[in-house]
Amino acid sequence: MSHRDRFTTLTGLTRLNRLGGLVPARGTTAARTPFVLLVVVLLGTGMVTLLILNASLNQGSFELSELRRETQELTDEQQRLQAEVDAYSAPGALAERAEELGLVPAGPPAFLGEDGALLGDASPTPAPEPPAPPEPGDDDAPGDGEDGGSGESEPQELPTEVVPQGGVADPRAEPSETPPPDPGVGAGTPEAPAGTRDPEVEPVLPPAEGAQTP
Amino acid sequence: MSSPRPPRPRGGRAERDQAGALRLASHRPRLRLIGVGLTLVMLAFTVRLVQVQAVGAASYTEKAAVNRYVTVPLTAERGDITDRSGTALATTVDAYDITADPLLFSEEESGVPDAPQQAAALLAPILGREEAELAALLDDPENRYVVLARAQTPQTWRQIRDLRGTLAEQASKGTGDQVLSGVFATETAKRVYPNRDLAAAVLGFVNSEGEGAGGLEAQLDEELSGEDGTITYAQSGGRRVPTAGEREQPPVPGSDMELTLDRDIQWAAQDAISEQVEKSDADGGYVVVQDTTTGEILALANAPGYDPNDVASADPDALGNPALQDAFEPGSTSKLITMAAVLEEEAADTDTHVTVPNRLPRADRNFADHEEHETLYLTLAGVLAHSSNIGTILAAEQLGESQPEANEALHSYLDAFGFGRPTGLGFPGETAGILAPSGDWNASQQYTIPFGQGLSINAVQAASVYSTVANGGERIDPTLVRGWRGPDGQFEAATEPERTRVVSEETAAELGEMLETVVASEDGTGAAARIPGYRVAGKTGTSNRVDPETGAYSGYTSSFAGFAPADEPRVTVYCAVQNPTEGAYTGSEVCGPVFNEVMAFALGALQVPPTGTEFGGLPVSFDPDE
């Protein structure tokens, strides 16, 4: 109760004086402008930042949907092209195309043995009786004019070249870079010409190269 | 309101004091009333506030979210099925179902009297459908949804969209009418089989829901289909709100299954059997190609086949996999099992002399061979080479002291070679064949079963017998799936197939020589299977065929089974043609060439060189006077 007693004893004048002490002595107008400016600037930058943020967000959203659309289109395109490739590489389509070019099924394969001996029967598959007389450029696609021309002019020749090719590779062959396992007598002739290579090396040739050998 | 209640008498006194003046009702009761009313209202608000904000908050949030948040399922991509080298045999691509709202084609909505007809004329060439059909679909304003075409390529949908855009432009300029505003598209996935009918019977197909409905697509559906996911995002006016939080449960794509099939060998097998079935005007045919050293099935071809890209127009009867689902009597190709039993039980040797009369009276009938002959003097190898039924019956009788014992011994070998049980592939609809227990064999069955009649098997079981002999007498369960590649890209190999020894290696080698004699000998029935440069072992089969409709014997099943190279086997090929009606019907004439073609191709594709050895065949006959 002592506080209350003290306040109640204050006279009106002393109370005014005390209140007057709380009021700043000097005028406040000088300090107000920078403060207002500061607030305005703060508010302004905040709003502008927000605006920019929103704008960039929207921009990003547009870009995103654009890129999504592009991805979708490219996926569609990729799938279309893949389907096209698949259609061309399907074995049935390949066989048909090969037949158009005058090729025949290779028949039983033949291989070159480790000692260079021929394994299997390498006699060429007989050419099938020629189909309807081939008219150059008859119903061939425009793109295969050159191929079709040579293929059709001598359809019987192609198979004889093709058959041995397919059959030279040895399944157990290792890549040709691999040095041959100790070949005994053949080891001393590293300079052996391509035509008469070390018998051990022969079967390791990849099919394409092997086709050059007799 | 919190002021202490004034004593009642005061009020009374006041009224009395002002009697005569304007008498106003006391304000206190009214204030009190208003106070109470306000309190009640405040109470109601508070209660409601608590109810909304605390008690029912979750349910209200949920109700609000229903419209704000949408959950969209994310379909898991179905795994591919590839052959052993990774070439896709079945894959999935994006597609669109083209739909329409016919109401939007009515005259009131479109402003054009013949909008359905105009739209149909525009869409028909793009969708490849009849114009009249489309017009009929669109000219039905009662209906709000029609499907114009299913599973169209994204390019087709783009074409329609572009066309719609052009029309809209023209409509705004007043030079044309917008008649396509009611066309929509729904994104779906489409299962594609790039090689068309290649291995269709094995792969099967998917239904319109995208679930496997046949073949491996059905068997491996769980692995292939993966797990669907969902995405939940905030939306406003149909647009996604980019800043609002979204939850995504990504879908787990299905695994890619790698089969044991070799695409090229499969094609060669399918090509050869289709051609032969057509040539023989047969009901059907199958070719099984199996790797003898691993049990892997390299090709499983059926004829006639179908294109799984267009199941709707395929013959429903041809949608199965007859090579596993048809049970048929194998005929002479199963004489090999009788020979295996006889050799393994040491009841006879390859050069044991067998005197084969023209007729053999057993049970209630006289058994004959496929052709009339004088009494033949054959070795056991000769019996197989000539494919003599009588000789086989005589050999089988040596398996036991009594007929029931012999039956039981033979049954145990038939069982060990895999007859009468599922192949282990687990293929949907696969038949186990029919092999009665030896005690149930009737009088004639005990003499027909040794030469392959009176029991039924499927084509893979038949091929497996020859692979077992080729693999030195050890049977390997056939397999179709090599493994799978999960979403993490790791390849996981399938479990190793079971291996069981059926006959000893010596017996297997002898059987191999006997089979080689069938092909190599001048007297053998298998000359058609000879492949220049290779040693081929094989056996023909021409069996009476049970007509599935009547249940009686009618027509033939022609077959050929064998492996090569005979002294170092790598590949087994089994061919069977059901009911050849045109031209020859014997196994060697119908299936011999197919075997030959497929075997030559498979040896080339697998790069199996000839072994370079020669074998003239075992002696097939003996001189009775010696």
Contacts between the chains, C-beta under 8 A, distances in Angstrom:
chain1	res1	chain2	res2	distance
A	57	B	242	5.9
A	57	B	243	6.8
A	58	B	242	7.8
A	60	B	242	7.5
A	61	B	242	4.9
A	72	B	154	7.7
A	75	B	94	6.7
A	76	B	94	6.4
A	76	B	153	7.7
A	76	B	154	3.8
A	76	B	155	6.8
A	76	B	158	7.8
A	79	B	93	4.5
A	79	B	94	6.5
A	79	B	154	7.7
A	80	B	153	6.8
A	80	B	154	7.8
A	80	B	155	6.2
A	83	B	93	7.1
A	83	B	192	6.8
A	83	B	194	6.8
A	86	B	88	7.2
A	86	B	194	3.3
A	86	B	195	7.4
A	87	B	194	6.9
A	90	B	194	6.2
A	90	B	195	4.5
A	90	B	196	6.8
A	90	B	198	7.0
A	91	B	195	6.9
A	91	B	198	6.9
A	91	B	263	6.1
A	91	B	264	5.6
A	91	B	266	8.0
A	91	B	267	3.6
A	91	B	268	8.0
A	92	B	195	7.1
A	92	B	196	7.0
A	92	B	198	6.9
A	92	B	267	6.3
A	92	B	271	7.5
A	95	B	267	7.3
A	95	B	271	7.2
A	105	B	597	7.7
A	105	B	601	7.5
A	106	B	604	6.3
A	107	B	532	7.9
A	107	B	600	6.0
A	108	B	531	4.7
A	108	B	532	5.5
A	108	B	533	5.7
A	108	B	534	6.4
A	108	B	600	4.4
A	108	B	603	6.7
A	108	B	604	7.2
A	109	B	600	7.5
A	109	B	603	6.1
A	109	B	604	3.9
A	109	B	607	7.5
A	109	B	609	7.8
A	110	B	533	6.2
A	110	B	610	7.8
A	111	B	607	7.8
A	111	B	609	3.7
A	111	B	610	7.0
A	113	B	609	7.2
A	113	B	612	6.4
A	117	B	612	7.2
A	119	B	533	6.9
A	119	B	609	4.9
A	119	B	610	4.7
A	119	B	611	7.9
A	119	B	612	5.2
A	120	B	532	7.3
A	120	B	533	3.3
A	120	B	534	6.9
A	120	B	609	6.8
A	120	B	610	4.5
A	121	B	532	3.4
A	121	B	533	3.9
A	123	B	532	7.3
A	166	B	604	6.4
A	167	B	604	6.9
A	169	B	607	5.8
A	170	B	607	7.2
A	170	B	609	6.3
A	171	B	606	7.0
A	171	B	607	3.5
A	171	B	608	6.4
A	171	B	609	6.8
